[in-house]
Amino acid sequence: MKAAPFVYHAPDTLAAVLDLMARLDNARPLAGGQSLMPMMNFRVATPDHLIDLGRVAGLAGIEVVGDRLRVGAMTTQRMLEKSALVREACPLLAEAIDHVGHQQTRNRGTLGGSLCHLDPGAELPVAAMALGAELIVVSARGTRVLAFADFPMGYLTTALEADEILTRVDLPIAGPREGWAFIEFNRRPADFAIVSVAVRLSLDDDGQVENISITVGGVRPTPLKLAEVEGLLTGQMPDAAIIARAAAVIAGLDCEGDDLYPPDYRRDLCETLTRRALTRAVERAKGRGHG
């Protein structure tokens, strides 16, 4: 199939983008196009206007400002993958990127595009949730900051208004006693994840869990924070026994599934991957603490 007819716009300033978004009905911004263009070809998405962000300066880039890593929404996944700054300042994001697609799609796909598309099997929304990312969203009406936890609204649906675009993602910088892990299971390398788990935690001076964030993908239409598991581990010495107890909580998790990967299968995967991710994150936190 081919895309339904649409009008293509290629503005070269953010102001022009926002003006078009405010004036045009049924307009969609185009970032890397790795998800939107196939959806248009299958007529799952049928925008009347396509607004290409590729010529707009200032929407891509990676920098550290204070205790935050600032990443422009149009920063490609390949730029993140190759960035030494990302691997040092935000290793969880770097590890998630290593699981995303093929190099050819990472060359075009963007951080902002992946977060806004919000595919249930995508890695970057899961990492963003675990990291507590903040999203800078703009329109002709002004700018607002959204916690990523408030961003997903449902299957392929975000809290963006029709005239808004995502311009930047702010992420916390990893601390000296912080550990992380991103693990997923898929049928073949570079496929979307059937289930993925992202863990970020820090240990106090006594080696107990001070802060922890666990997010899973593939079990619901949007990334899911495992608040009960986080509560069980907080303030505890993260030995194998408590990690096993924490992972076992997932046995009661309400998962969605399909004919190929039913809920029970995804739940078992989630339990196993969470246990592995927690173990890896604790090992890394202990290693950084003694570095």
C-alpha positions as CSV (number, residue, x, y, z in Angstrom):
1,M,0.0,0.0,0.0
2,K,0.9,3.6,-0.3
3,A,0.4,6.5,2.1
4,A,-2.8,8.5,1.7
5,P,-2.4,11.9,0.1
6,F,-0.7,14.5,2.4
7,V,1.0,17.9,2.2
8,Y,4.7,17.9,3.0
9,H,6.2,20.9,5.0
10,A,9.9,21.4,5.6
11,P,10.3,24.5,7.9
12,D,13.7,25.5,9.0
13,T,12.9,27.2,12.3
14,L,11.2,26.0,15.5
15,A,8.9,29.1,15.3
16,A,7.7,28.0,11.8
17,V,7.1,24.5,13.0
18,L,5.0,25.7,15.9
19,D,3.0,28.0,13.7
20,L,2.2,25.1,11.3
21,M,1.2,22.9,14.2
22,A,-1.1,25.6,15.5
23,R,-2.8,26.4,12.2
24,L,-3.1,23.0,10.5
25,D,-5.6,20.3,11.2
26,N,-4.5,16.7,11.4
27,A,-0.8,17.6,11.2
28,R,2.0,15.2,12.3
29,P,5.6,16.1,13.0
30,L,8.2,13.9,11.3
31,A,11.4,13.0,13.2
32,G,13.3,10.0,11.9
33,G,10.3,8.4,10.3
34,Q,11.2,4.8,11.2
35,S,7.8,4.2,12.7
36,L,5.6,6.9,11.2
37,M,6.4,6.2,7.5
38,P,5.5,2.5,7.7
39,M,2.3,3.3,9.6
40,M,1.4,5.8,6.8
41,N,2.1,3.3,4.1
42,F,-0.2,0.8,5.8
43,R,-2.7,3.7,6.4
44,V,-2.7,3.1,10.1
45,A,-1.8,6.8,10.3
46,T,-3.3,9.2,7.8
47,P,-2.1,12.8,8.5
48,D,-3.2,15.5,6.1
49,H,0.0,17.4,6.8
50,L,3.5,16.1,7.5
51,I,5.9,18.6,9.2
52,D,9.5,17.5,8.8
53,L,11.7,18.5,11.7
54,G,15.0,17.6,10.0
55,R,16.0,21.1,9.0
56,V,15.3,22.8,12.3
57,A,18.5,23.7,14.2
58,G,18.9,23.2,17.9
59,L,16.7,20.1,18.3
60,A,19.6,17.6,18.4
61,G,22.6,17.5,20.7
62,I,23.9,16.0,23.9
63,E,25.3,18.0,26.9
64,V,25.6,17.9,30.7
65,V,24.0,20.8,32.5
66,G,24.4,20.6,36.3
67,D,23.2,17.1,37.4
68,R,21.2,16.5,34.2
69,L,22.0,15.0,30.8
70,R,20.2,17.1,28.2
71,V,19.4,15.3,25.0
72,G,17.7,17.0,22.0
73,A,14.6,15.2,20.9
74,M,16.0,14.9,17.3
75,T,19.2,13.3,18.5
76,T,19.5,10.1,16.6
77,Q,19.9,6.7,18.3
78,R,23.2,6.2,16.5
79,M,24.5,9.5,18.1
80,L,23.5,8.2,21.5
81,E,25.1,4.9,20.8
82,K,28.4,6.4,19.9
83,S,28.5,9.0,22.6
84,A,31.1,8.5,25.3
85,L,29.3,11.2,27.4
86,V,26.1,9.2,27.4
87,R,27.9,6.0,28.4
88,E,29.5,7.8,31.3
89,A,26.7,10.0,32.5
90,C,23.7,7.8,31.8
91,P,24.8,4.2,31.3
92,L,21.2,2.8,31.6
93,L,20.3,4.8,28.4
94,A,23.4,3.6,26.7
95,E,22.6,-0.1,27.5
96,A,19.1,0.3,26.3
97,I,20.3,1.8,23.0
98,D,22.4,-1.3,22.4
99,H,19.2,-3.3,22.1
100,V,17.4,-0.9,19.6
101,G,16.9,-2.1,16.1
102,H,19.6,-2.3,13.5
103,Q,22.3,0.3,12.7
104,Q,20.4,1.3,9.7
105,T,17.3,2.3,11.7
106,R,19.4,3.8,14.5
107,N,21.0,6.1,11.9
108,R,17.6,7.7,11.3
109,G,15.5,6.9,14.4
110,T,15.5,9.6,17.1
111,L,15.1,9.5,20.9
112,G,12.1,11.8,20.7
113,G,10.5,9.9,17.9
114,S,10.7,6.6,19.9
115,L,9.3,8.2,23.1
116,C,6.4,9.8,21.2
117,H,5.6,6.7,19.2
118,L,5.5,4.7,22.5
119,D,5.5,1.2,21.0
120,P,4.9,-1.3,23.8
121,G,7.9,-3.3,22.7
122,A,10.3,-0.3,22.3
123,E,13.3,0.0,24.6
124,L,13.7,3.7,25.0
125,P,10.3,4.4,26.7
126,V,11.1,1.7,29.3
127,A,14.5,3.3,30.0
128,A,13.0,6.8,30.2
129,M,10.4,5.6,32.7
130,A,13.1,3.9,34.9
131,L,15.3,7.0,34.7
132,G,12.5,9.4,35.7
133,A,13.1,11.5,32.5
134,E,11.6,15.0,32.2
135,L,10.3,16.0,28.8
136,I,10.4,19.6,27.5
137,V,7.3,20.1,25.3
138,V,6.6,23.3,23.3
139,S,3.8,24.8,21.3
140,A,2.9,28.3,20.0
141,R,1.1,28.7,23.4
142,G,4.3,28.1,25.4
143,T,6.5,25.5,27.1
144,R,5.8,22.9,29.7
145,V,7.7,20.2,31.5
146,L,6.3,16.7,31.7
147,A,7.5,13.9,33.9
148,F,7.8,10.8,31.7
149,A,5.6,9.0,34.2
150,D,2.7,11.3,33.1
151,F,3.5,11.0,29.4
152,P,2.0,7.6,28.4
153,M,-1.8,7.7,28.1
154,G,-2.5,4.4,26.4
155,Y,-1.5,2.2,23.4
156,L,0.6,4.4,21.1
157,T,-0.9,7.4,22.8
158,T,0.9,10.2,24.8
159,A,-0.1,13.3,26.7
160,L,1.1,15.6,23.8
161,E,-1.6,18.0,22.6
162,A,-2.2,18.2,18.9
163,D,-0.2,21.4,18.5
164,E,2.8,20.3,20.7
165,I,6.1,18.8,19.9
166,L,8.8,17.3,22.1
167,T,12.0,19.3,21.9
168,R,14.3,17.9,24.7
169,V,14.7,15.1,27.2
170,D,16.4,15.6,30.5
171,L,17.9,12.6,32.3
172,P,19.6,12.3,35.7
173,I,23.4,11.7,35.8
174,A,24.5,8.4,37.4
175,G,25.9,8.7,40.9
176,P,29.0,7.0,42.4
177,R,27.1,4.1,44.1
178,E,24.6,3.7,41.3
179,G,23.9,0.5,39.5
180,W,21.9,-0.1,36.4
181,A,20.7,-2.9,34.0
182,F,18.6,-3.2,30.9
183,I,17.7,-6.7,29.8
184,E,15.2,-7.9,27.3
185,F,14.0,-11.1,25.6
186,N,13.2,-11.2,21.9
187,R,13.0,-13.8,19.2
188,R,15.9,-12.4,17.2
189,P,18.4,-9.7,17.9
190,A,17.1,-6.2,16.9
191,D,13.4,-7.3,17.1
192,F,11.1,-5.4,19.4
193,A,11.2,-6.8,22.9
194,I,8.7,-9.4,24.0
195,V,9.5,-8.3,27.6
196,S,12.1,-5.8,28.8
197,V,13.3,-4.7,32.2
198,A,15.2,-1.6,33.2
199,V,16.6,-1.1,36.7
200,R,18.3,1.8,38.3
201,L,19.3,1.8,41.9
202,S,21.8,3.3,44.4
203,L,23.3,2.0,47.6
204,D,23.9,3.9,50.8
205,D,27.2,3.8,52.8
206,D,26.1,0.5,54.5
207,G,25.4,-1.2,51.2
208,Q,21.6,-1.1,51.5
209,V,19.3,0.0,48.7
210,E,18.7,3.7,49.1
211,N,16.8,4.5,45.9
212,I,15.5,2.1,43.2
213,S,13.5,2.3,40.0
214,I,12.2,-0.8,38.1
215,T,10.3,-0.5,34.9
216,V,9.1,-3.3,32.6
217,G,7.9,-3.2,29.0
218,G,5.9,-5.6,26.9
219,V,3.4,-6.6,29.7
220,R,1.0,-3.6,29.3
221,P,0.3,-1.1,26.5
222,T,2.7,1.3,28.2
223,P,5.8,0.9,30.4
224,L,5.0,-0.3,33.9
225,K,6.7,0.7,37.1
226,L,7.0,-2.1,39.6
227,A,6.3,0.0,42.7
228,E,5.6,-3.0,45.0
229,V,8.9,-4.6,44.1
230,E,10.7,-1.2,44.6
231,G,9.1,-0.9,48.1
232,L,10.2,-4.4,49.1
233,L,13.8,-3.7,48.2
234,T,14.2,-0.1,49.5
235,G,16.2,0.0,52.7
236,Q,17.2,-3.7,52.4
237,M,20.6,-5.4,51.9
238,P,20.3,-6.6,48.3
239,D,21.4,-10.2,48.7
240,A,20.2,-13.1,46.6
241,A,17.4,-14.0,48.9
242,I,15.7,-10.6,48.9
243,I,16.1,-10.3,45.2
244,A,14.4,-13.6,44.7
245,R,11.6,-12.5,47.0
246,A,11.2,-9.3,45.1
247,A,11.1,-11.1,41.7
248,A,8.5,-13.5,43.1
249,V,6.1,-10.6,43.7
250,I,5.7,-10.5,39.9
251,A,3.9,-13.9,40.0
252,G,0.8,-11.9,40.8
253,L,1.3,-9.3,38.1
254,D,-1.6,-8.7,35.7
255,C,0.0,-9.0,32.2
256,E,-1.5,-8.7,28.8
257,G,-0.6,-11.1,26.0
258,D,-1.5,-12.4,22.6
259,D,-1.8,-15.8,20.9
260,L,1.9,-16.1,20.4
261,Y,3.0,-14.8,23.8
262,P,0.2,-15.2,26.3
263,P,0.0,-13.5,29.7
264,D,1.5,-16.4,31.7
265,Y,4.5,-16.6,29.3
266,R,5.2,-12.8,29.6
267,R,4.8,-12.9,33.4
268,D,7.3,-15.7,33.7
269,L,9.7,-13.8,31.5
270,C,9.2,-10.7,33.5
271,E,10.0,-12.5,36.8
272,T,13.2,-14.1,35.4
273,L,14.4,-10.9,33.7
274,T,13.7,-8.7,36.7
275,R,15.8,-11.1,38.9
276,R,18.7,-11.0,36.5
277,A,18.5,-7.2,36.0
278,L,18.4,-6.6,39.8
279,T,21.4,-8.9,40.3
280,R,23.4,-7.1,37.6
281,A,22.5,-3.6,38.8
282,V,23.5,-4.5,42.4
283,E,26.9,-5.9,41.2
284,R,27.5,-2.7,39.2
285,A,26.6,-0.4,42.1
286,K,29.0,-2.3,44.4
287,G,31.7,-2.0,41.8
288,R,31.2,1.8,41.3
289,G,31.1,2.3,45.1
290,H,34.6,0.8,45.5
291,G,36.0,2.4,42.3
